[in-house]
Amino acid sequence: MGALNINVFNPVRIHFGNGFISEAGKIAKKYSDTALIVTGKTSMQKSGTLGRLVKILKDAGVNPVIYDKITPNPTIDEIDEAARIAKEKRVGLIIGLGGGSPLDSSKAIAVAAKGNIPVWDYLKTPATEALPVITIVSTSGTGSEVNRYSVMTNPKTKEKPGFGYECMYPKEAIIDPEIMASMPPYVTAATGFDVFVHVLEAFTGKARNAFSSAYCMQTFYLLKDNLIKAYNEPNNLEIRGNMALASALAGLAIDLSGVGIIHALEHPVSGNYPNVAHGAGLAALVVESMKYNLEACKRDFMLIAHHLGVKRAGKTDDEYAYSLIEKIEEMLKAINLNIRLKDLGVEKDRLPGMAKEAFATMGFAAQNNPETVDEKEALKLLEASY
Ligand SMILES: [Fe+2]
């Protein structure tokens, strides 16, 4: 399995447990007396988590500066603005609070606040320095809490690339399931499904290895018992905790082994349509992409089907591998994400441009896909998912 040369590195200290946010002040104080909290415009305010964090930091003697303008698909303008504020206020620490968008942004801001060029230029100029980052995650899906990746959108070109340098690993991640109980059902569904696609793509991709596969297998077990339940029982903290673990494990898996064509195609979708949730875009693309990869992934699909509890019941290898696709369709129906690209408001004449962008900005993910895929085939996948 996988390559012979394996390089495993992840320096993130993970704190997992109910109520752990109360330790945030003590943890932050290790790094700085002034911290920039990076968050979105509404949910952390509405749930009271932002106010609570501000108090926790102040009580520990850390002065909080708030940047709460991060949008669901964060733009480079937001990141550069926050980095400017971080420099002006001389903050020594960035705290990402919320879902994937603020967490991703906190890492990009940490780089831009340390350097002297716009954040977009770091796609070409590798970053070697960043301010320390602490992540406090409020959704269970992104995996961003424990890895180095950041995704940002250029509003002029609509490009939505991902990037991640070694200096961008968060120093510490606080994973507190209690914070996640405030997630609305649609967010639970979309972020939970993102977890599945992370492990699907890390487990089957060309850069897979024994370490990422171990994370993936545990994640499949957790998803089997908790993904649909988290959607139906939002206040069940045990289930929230299991989904939070699944998110982190999947985040570690993609940190080691990357994603594939589903993510490569999704980024142009939500890059061009910023109101589309990442997980919803993935849901629209997953079935056709799995059919495309079926032959290359037959044994892996059988193994995943087994982990997700699909009974073999006399099926041939081909039938059992295909039953994973049916299982995923069933799962999507159960969480109300059985959707197509047109349901997300995507216009058909934009598909060729998106197929091109998938390779321009997410080429590393397309190349990691188990089955070789070029722009023509990517367009066919987008059309079949429309
Ligand atoms: Fe994702």
Residues whose N, C-alpha, C, O or C-beta is under 5 A from the ligand:
A	BS01	LIG	D194
